[in-house]
Amino acid sequence: MKQQCAIAHRVRVHVATVQRTREKFVIGGLDFALKDEPHPPKPKKLDEKQEAFLIATACSNPPTGRVRWTMQLLADHLVSVGMVDSISGETVRQTLKK
């Protein structure tokens, strides 16, 4: 256990990560231990209609008293007009980045 803690500290991961990697190595060897399994796809937060509305809003004039739309302002606007129940500014950013 002491050795696993030292390894975890050295490579800056949690001790549980070292333990899982060691266990995978014992079961299936080096390739199995280092291979990351594919993660299931996450459902989209916004459908096509909501994305189009978001883009159109982002391209429109900002609210009175603002110089530009912020990600959080866009998120709050989507909620206030009833497009979504809740959404984060980060989700808005990732959607507009595409």
N, CA, C and O of each residue as an XYZ file, in Angstrom:
392
protein
N       0.826     -1.202      0.000
C       0.000      0.000      0.000
C       0.868      1.263      0.000
O       0.546      2.244     -0.671
N       1.948      1.230      0.742
C       2.834      2.383      0.817
C       3.437      2.687     -0.557
O       3.596      3.846     -0.941
N       3.767      1.620     -1.285
C       4.345      1.782     -2.623
C       3.309      2.379     -3.581
O       3.646      3.217     -4.417
N       2.047      1.947     -3.459
C       0.988      2.481     -4.314
C       0.763      3.961     -4.033
O       0.513      4.736     -4.956
N       0.850      4.355     -2.776
C       0.711      5.775     -2.426
C       1.839      6.594     -3.034
O       1.622      7.705     -3.518
N       3.040      6.040     -3.005
C       4.183      6.745     -3.575
C       4.013      6.904     -5.087
O       4.302      7.966     -5.639
N       3.545      5.853     -5.751
C       3.307      5.913     -7.200
C       2.233      6.952     -7.506
O       2.396      7.781     -8.401
N       1.134      6.901     -6.756
C       0.035      7.844     -6.970
C       0.516      9.279     -6.803
O       0.171     10.153     -7.598
N       1.303      9.515     -5.781
C       1.830     10.866     -5.545
C       2.751     11.290     -6.687
O       2.707     12.431     -7.145
N       3.574     10.364     -7.133
C       4.559     10.665     -8.184
C       3.885     11.017     -9.516
O       4.309     11.956    -10.190
N       2.840     10.272     -9.901
C       2.181     10.517    -11.193
C       0.921     11.374    -11.050
O       0.187     11.594    -12.014
N       0.687     11.853     -9.817
C      -0.419     12.777     -9.530
C      -1.788     12.217     -9.893
O      -2.564     12.848    -10.610
N      -2.065     11.031     -9.387
C      -3.382     10.423     -9.515
C      -3.799      9.913     -8.148
O      -2.996      9.886     -7.215
N      -5.042      9.514     -8.033
C      -5.548      8.966     -6.780
C      -5.022      7.543     -6.605
O      -4.750      6.850     -7.585
N      -4.884      7.120     -5.365
C      -4.401      5.769     -5.065
C      -5.315      4.725     -5.706
O      -4.839      3.682     -6.154
N      -6.617      4.994     -5.755
C      -7.560      4.049     -6.361
C      -7.249      3.830     -7.839
O      -7.454      2.730     -8.353
N      -6.765      4.847     -8.522
C      -6.386      4.707     -9.931
C      -5.214      3.747    -10.071
O      -5.198      2.902    -10.966
N      -4.243      3.877     -9.191
C      -3.095      2.968     -9.208
C      -3.564      1.540     -8.930
O      -3.119      0.599     -9.587
N      -4.450      1.381     -7.968
C      -4.952      0.045     -7.621
C      -5.721     -0.587     -8.778
O      -5.539     -1.767     -9.076
N      -6.583      0.202     -9.433
C      -7.348     -0.334    -10.573
C      -6.423     -0.708    -11.725
O      -6.610     -1.746    -12.360
N      -5.432      0.127    -11.994
C      -4.494     -0.155    -13.082
C      -3.690     -1.415    -12.776
O      -3.467     -2.239    -13.663
N      -3.263     -1.565    -11.547
C      -2.515     -2.755    -11.143
C      -3.379     -4.007    -11.304
O      -2.918     -5.033    -11.803
N      -4.622     -3.908    -10.878
C      -5.550     -5.042    -10.990
C      -5.778     -5.422    -12.452
O      -5.775     -6.605    -12.795
N      -5.974     -4.430    -13.305
C      -6.156     -4.706    -14.733
C      -4.910     -5.338    -15.339
O      -5.014     -6.208    -16.204
N      -3.724     -4.904    -14.888
C      -2.477     -5.480    -15.373
C      -2.380     -6.954    -14.994
O      -1.983     -7.784    -15.812
N      -2.741     -7.276    -13.762
C      -2.684     -8.667    -13.302
C      -3.658     -9.532    -14.100
O      -3.344    -10.676    -14.431
N      -4.826     -8.997    -14.408
C      -5.849     -9.761    -15.127
C      -5.489     -9.951    -16.592
O      -5.587    -11.061    -17.114
N      -5.070     -8.874    -17.268
C      -4.922     -8.978    -18.715
C      -3.627     -8.490    -19.321
O      -3.502     -8.471    -20.545
N      -2.667     -8.098    -18.523
C      -1.395     -7.649    -19.070
C      -1.356     -6.152    -19.323
O      -2.299     -5.420    -19.022
N      -0.227     -5.716    -19.891
C       0.028     -4.295    -20.064
C      -0.956     -3.617    -21.016
O      -1.485     -2.553    -20.697
N      -1.209     -4.222    -22.185
C      -2.130     -3.603    -23.152
C      -3.520     -3.432    -22.551
O      -4.154     -2.392    -22.729
N      -3.992     -4.448    -21.843
C      -5.314     -4.384    -21.219
C      -5.356     -3.301    -20.138
O      -6.351     -2.588    -20.007
N      -4.280     -3.182    -19.373
C      -4.236     -2.202    -18.285
C      -4.223     -0.768    -18.801
O      -4.789      0.127    -18.175
N      -3.578     -0.553    -19.939
C      -3.434      0.812    -20.452
C      -4.535      1.220    -21.428
O      -4.674      2.401    -21.744
N      -5.317      0.255    -21.906
C      -6.375      0.548    -22.869
C      -7.602      1.090    -22.148
O      -8.103      0.482    -21.201
N      -8.073      2.231    -22.605
C      -9.265      2.833    -22.020
C     -10.481      2.363    -22.804
O     -10.506      2.452    -24.032
N     -11.460      1.878    -22.117
C     -12.683      1.404    -22.770
C     -13.461      2.596    -23.321
O     -13.451      3.667    -22.715
N     -14.133      2.429    -24.455
C     -14.919      3.540    -24.994
C     -16.078      3.898    -24.053
O     -16.735      3.027    -23.483
N     -16.297      5.170    -23.916
C     -17.373      5.656    -23.058
C     -18.658      5.791    -23.874
O     -18.604      6.147    -25.051
N     -19.804      5.513    -23.268
C     -21.054      5.642    -24.019
C     -21.307      7.109    -24.381
O     -20.952      8.008    -23.619
N     -21.917      7.346    -25.534
C     -22.172      8.735    -25.929
C     -23.181      9.393    -24.992
O     -24.124      8.757    -24.521
N     -22.965     10.663    -24.736
C     -23.873     11.416    -23.868
C     -24.961     12.051    -24.726
O     -24.689     12.520    -25.832
N     -26.180     12.067    -24.223
C     -27.255     12.694    -25.003
C     -27.014     14.197    -25.131
O     -26.469     14.828    -24.226
N     -27.428     14.758    -26.266
C     -27.263     16.192    -26.495
C     -28.188     16.966    -25.558
O     -29.305     16.534    -25.273
N     -27.713     18.100    -25.093
C     -28.490     18.939    -24.180
C     -29.558     19.740    -24.931
O     -30.635     20.012    -24.401
N     -29.235     20.113    -26.183
C     -30.150     20.926    -26.979
C     -30.466     20.204    -28.290
O     -29.581     19.617    -28.912
N     -31.727     20.253    -28.700
C     -32.068     19.685    -30.005
C     -31.767     20.731    -31.090
O     -31.315     21.834    -30.781
N     -32.014     20.386    -32.345
C     -31.660     21.274    -33.462
C     -32.392     22.612    -33.401
O     -31.813     23.657    -33.695
N     -33.653     22.574    -33.021
C     -34.439     23.803    -32.941
C     -33.897     24.723    -31.839
O     -33.797     25.936    -32.026
N     -33.551     24.137    -30.703
C     -33.005     24.921    -29.598
C     -31.621     25.480    -29.948
O     -31.301     26.616    -29.597
N     -30.805     24.682    -30.636
C     -29.489     25.163    -31.076
C     -29.635     26.338    -32.036
O     -28.915     27.330    -31.925
N     -30.574     26.224    -32.984
C     -30.797     27.302    -33.950
C     -31.236     28.578    -33.232
O     -30.787     29.672    -33.574
N     -32.113     28.436    -32.240
C     -32.562     29.596    -31.467
C     -31.394     30.220    -30.715
O     -31.259     31.442    -30.671
N     -30.555     29.382    -30.127
C     -29.385     29.870    -29.394
C     -28.453     30.651    -30.319
O     -27.994     31.737    -29.966
N     -28.178     30.111    -31.481
C     -27.282     30.780    -32.434
C     -27.878     32.108    -32.900
O     -27.178     33.117    -32.981
N     -29.176     32.098    -33.204
C     -29.835     33.330    -33.637
C     -29.795     34.386    -32.532
O     -29.579     35.568    -32.797
N     -30.005     33.949    -31.301
C     -29.957     34.881    -30.172
C     -28.551     35.442    -29.992
O     -28.377     36.641    -29.773
N     -27.544     34.563    -30.085
C     -26.155     34.999    -29.914
C     -25.749     36.004    -30.990
O     -24.901     36.863    -30.750
N     -26.356     35.897    -32.182
C     -26.039     36.810    -33.283
C     -26.861     38.093    -33.230
O     -26.596     39.035    -33.976
N     -27.847     38.130    -32.359
C     -28.695     39.319    -32.266
C     -28.065     40.343    -31.324
O     -27.029     40.096    -30.706
N     -28.718     41.494    -31.236
C     -28.235     42.542    -30.345
C     -28.400     42.092    -28.895
O     -29.383     41.433    -28.557
N     -27.442     42.443    -28.038
C     -27.545     42.042    -26.625
C     -28.636     42.835    -25.916
O     -29.127     43.831    -26.446
N     -29.013     42.397    -24.729
C     -30.045     43.126    -23.973
C     -29.615     44.572    -23.683
O     -28.428     44.896    -23.702
N     -30.568     45.398    -23.425
C     -30.302     46.804    -23.116
C     -29.363     46.906    -21.919
O     -29.541     46.237    -20.901
N     -28.366     47.758    -22.074
C     -27.407     47.962    -20.997
C     -26.206     47.030    -21.067
O     -25.297     47.123    -20.243
N     -26.200     46.132    -22.047
C     -25.081     45.199    -22.219
C     -24.376     45.466    -23.539
O     -25.005     45.858    -24.522
N     -23.078     45.253    -23.552
C     -22.297     45.454    -24.767
C     -22.361     44.204    -25.640
O     -22.398     44.292    -26.868
N     -22.374     43.041    -24.992
C     -22.403     41.767    -25.737
C     -23.114     40.712    -24.903
O     -23.338     40.875    -23.704
N     -23.459     39.629    -25.582
C     -24.029     38.469    -24.896
C     -22.901     37.713    -24.192
O     -21.842     37.491    -24.778
N     -23.123     37.324    -22.958
C     -22.197     36.410    -22.282
C     -22.820     35.018    -22.334
O     -24.004     34.873    -22.636
N     -22.032     34.011    -22.043
C     -22.555     32.642    -22.056
C     -23.672     32.488    -21.027
O     -24.682     31.830    -21.279
N     -23.472     33.110    -19.858
C     -24.484     32.995    -18.809
C     -25.750     33.766    -19.178
O     -26.856     33.316    -18.877
N     -25.599     34.916    -19.822
C     -26.788     35.659    -20.276
C     -27.582     34.844    -21.290
O     -28.811     34.810    -21.243
N     -26.875     34.191    -22.204
C     -27.554     33.353    -23.189
C     -28.268     32.187    -22.510
O     -29.402     31.858    -22.860
N     -27.602     31.569    -21.543
C     -28.214     30.454    -20.811
C     -29.466     30.927    -20.074
O     -30.509     30.277    -20.138
N     -29.365     32.053    -19.379
C     -30.518     32.601    -18.656
C     -31.655     32.951    -19.606
O     -32.825     32.763    -19.274
N     -31.314     33.461    -20.788
C     -32.333     33.825    -21.777
C     -33.075     32.581    -22.275
O     -34.297     32.603    -22.417
N     -32.336     31.496    -22.539
C     -32.981     30.254    -22.981
C     -33.970     29.746    -21.940
O     -35.037     29.236    -22.283
N     -33.615     29.888    -20.677
C     -34.510     29.454    -19.600
C     -35.709     30.395    -19.504
O     -36.843     29.940    -19.353
N     -35.467     31.705    -19.592
C     -36.551     32.675    -19.413
C     -37.598     32.609    -20.521
O     -38.769     32.899    -20.277
N     -37.196     32.231    -21.738
C     -38.178     32.135    -22.824
C     -38.798     30.735    -22.893
O     -39.652     30.470    -23.739
N     -38.363     29.848    -22.002
C     -38.974     28.523    -21.932
C     -38.430     27.499    -22.918
O     -39.062     26.469    -23.151
N     -37.267     27.770    -23.500
C     -36.674     26.798    -24.429
C     -36.171     25.565    -23.690
O     -36.276     24.448    -24.197
N     -35.625     25.765    -22.493
C     -35.116     24.669    -21.667
C     -35.466     24.948    -20.211
O     -35.727     26.088    -19.827
N     -35.468     23.884    -19.408
C     -35.719     24.059    -17.975
C     -34.502     24.634    -17.269
O     -34.616     25.498    -16.399
N     -33.326     24.131    -17.664
C     -32.082     24.643    -17.103
C     -30.945     24.329    -18.067
O     -30.988     23.347    -18.807
N     -29.932     25.181    -18.041
C     -28.758     24.981    -18.886
C     -27.630     25.830    -18.312
O     -27.870     26.903    -17.759
N     -26.418     25.350    -18.445
C     -25.267     26.090    -17.914
C     -24.629     26.932    -19.012
O     -24.815     26.687    -20.204
N     -23.884     27.914    -18.579
C     -23.134     28.731    -19.522
C     -22.096     27.901    -20.272
O     -21.792     28.182    -21.431
N     -21.558     26.883    -19.615
C     -20.571     26.013    -20.258
C     -21.204     25.209    -21.390
O     -20.583     25.024    -22.437
N     -22.423     24.733    -21.194
C     -23.118     24.006    -22.267
C     -23.373     24.935    -23.439
O     -23.243     24.527    -24.593
N     -23.732     26.171    -23.158
C     -23.932     27.169    -24.213
C     -22.611     27.369    -24.972
O     -22.596     27.403    -26.203
N     -21.516     27.500    -24.236
C     -20.204     27.706    -24.865
C     -19.838     26.536    -25.781
O     -19.391     26.741    -26.910
N     -20.028     25.321    -25.292
C     -19.680     24.149    -26.093
C     -20.560     24.034    -27.331
O     -20.097     23.618    -28.393
N     -21.822     24.402    -27.190
C     -22.743     24.343    -28.328
C     -22.334     25.369    -29.384
O     -22.324     25.054    -30.574
N     -22.002     26.572    -28.974
C     -21.612     27.616    -29.924
C     -20.241     27.344    -30.531
O     -19.943     27.816    -31.628
N     -19.419     26.599    -29.838
C     -18.078     26.286    -30.339
C     -18.133     25.393    -31.571
O     -17.256     25.461    -32.431
N     -19.167     24.553    -31.655
C     -19.277     23.617    -32.785
C     -19.411     24.320    -34.081
O     -19.514     23.676    -35.124
